[in-house]
Amino acid sequence: MLARPTSALEKAMNGEELTFHDGVDLMKNENLFLLGQAADQLRKQIRGDNVTFVSSYYLNYTNICAASCQLCAFYRKEKDDDAYTLSNEMIVKRAEVAINQLKATELHIVGGFHPKLDLEYYEGMFKSIKKRFPKVIIKALTPAEIFFISRVTKNSIKEVLTRLKESGLDALPGGGAEIFNKSTRDKIVLGKCSGEEWLNTAFEAHKIGLRGNCTMLFGHIETPEDIVDHIIRLRELNKKTGGFTTFIPLKFSLENTQLEKEHTILSESPSTYDLRVIALARLLLGNVLPNVSVYWIALGKKLAQVALCYGGNDLVGTAFSEEIFKAAGKPNQTTTGELKFLVKEIGRHPVQRDTFFNTIQSF
Ligand code: SF4
C-alpha cells in the first residue's frame, strides 16, 4: 500500500509554517520518500533549479585550542609537536596562493580557541589581507570564536565585532553551533560557549551588518527533538535579523575523535538519516532561510548529489585546503569544474556565487 503524507507534511506542502511538534512528527514518522519529495518541491518553488557554490579557500590560523571537545579531531594543546599558529605574513602568503592561483573569492578563516592571541592579532590579520587584496571577502571567526575572543581579551562582543569589521572582516562562518540543546551539547563539547551564547553572538553580529551562515552538527548522539529545536531556534533568529545567508547541516565525522575513542559512537549516521535531516531543514525553514547547503566534504560527492534532490540548493564551495573534516578522516579535493559537473550530472544549473549569494557566473 502506498504511504499517505501526515498532516504535518500536508501543512508544509501548503506553505504553512511548521511547529516543533510538526517537525518531530516528520523526523520520527514520515515516509522518507514523501518527505524528500515535499522538500524537493519546496526547494524548486523557493530557489528554482540553480545549484550554487563559492570558490573558497579555508585557512586555519591555529590548531591550538583551550577547549577539548569530544567531537573534534582537529585541536591540539600548546605542548603538542604538531601544534601551530600562523603569523600574519604566513597568512598573507596563503591568501596569495588562494586568490592568484586558485581564484578563490572568499577566505574562510577559522581556528581553535587560542588562549594567548590578542585582538590585535586578528585585526592585523584582516588588515594585512585587505591591504594586499582589497576585494576578497573575509569570512572569519565563528560566533563561538568571537565569544571566546571577547572573554579572553575582556572586550564586549559588540566591541570585538566592531573592531574586526573595521579591520576588514566581512562575514562570519557558522561553525561552533553544533547542537543547541544543553544536555546533548554538554556531552559532545567541553569548553565551548552555550547554544544561547552562540545565538546571542550571531544576533550581535547581524545587528552591526555582519552576516554569515549557520550550521548544525548532526549524526552523533542527538535526538529528533534536538534537531527540530536547533533548526527552529535558527529560524526564529533569522525572522528578527535576516542575517543568515544559508543553513549548513554538517554530518558528524567520527574518525580520531574522543567520541570514537571512548566508543560512545560506533559508526557514522546512515545516509537515509542524513537525507531526512536535510529534507526536514528545508521544510522547517521555508522562506525564512531560503538557502539550505549540502556540505559535500562530510557527505561525500555522490550522496551530496542525492541531498540536492532532498531540499538542498547549494554545495557550499570548493573549500580548498580544508583541514577540520580532513583530520576526522574525510578527504576533500575538488575544483569549480568538478562541482559544476556534479550539478550538471543531476540535471540542474550550476552557478558560481559570492559569499552573499550574488551570482558571479552561470555555466
Ligand atoms: S571543536 Fe573547536 S572549540 Fe572544540 S576542541 Fe575543536 S577546535 Fe576547539
Residues whose N, C-alpha, C, O or C-beta is under 5 A from the ligand:
A	BS01	SF4	C65 A67 S68 C69 C72 Y75 G111 G112 F113 K192
